[in-house]
Amino acid sequence: MRKPEWMGAGLLGLALVLAGCSSTPPSPYEKAAGEYEGVLPCADCSGIQVDLEMMNMDDTGGAYVLNSLYQGRSDEPMTTQGNFLVLKDAGPQQMPTIYELKGAGGNTIYYLRPLDNGDLEVLDTHMQSIQSGADMTLKRQ
């Protein structure tokens, strides 16, 4: 084998070895990590401006900071912090993935369903889509 052919074969072999070494897929907590925002409906104000930051904590858990500003009622957002859980095949519709935001006292703040475009849909307390006609989406920033 001449030297150029040998080098070409070596490079091809190296490329095949590297292609076989795939990195591990991101954990559900890595996928959720990011910033989201939206305006959710409010019964006694013009809307709730929601800013949510979800953080991956070592691929086995997640934390969040949620700022909720009740438009027309307050000038200061209410801040909630806690952990979130990744639920698999959850709810009556067996959704593949749902994020459950838990407050400091262990209470559920929101159930969120990740959408294909990276946004999050806010679900009701039974982990179902809210049928109100209002936009229940927090957009990934």
Secondary structure, 3 states (H helix, E strand, C coil): CCHHHHHHHHHHHHHHHHHHCCCCCCCHHHHHCEEEEEEECCCCCCCEEEEEEEEEECCCEEEEEEEEEECCCCCCCEEEEEEEEEEEEECCCCEEEEEEEECCCCCEEEEEEECCCCCEEEECCCCCECCCCCCCEEEEC
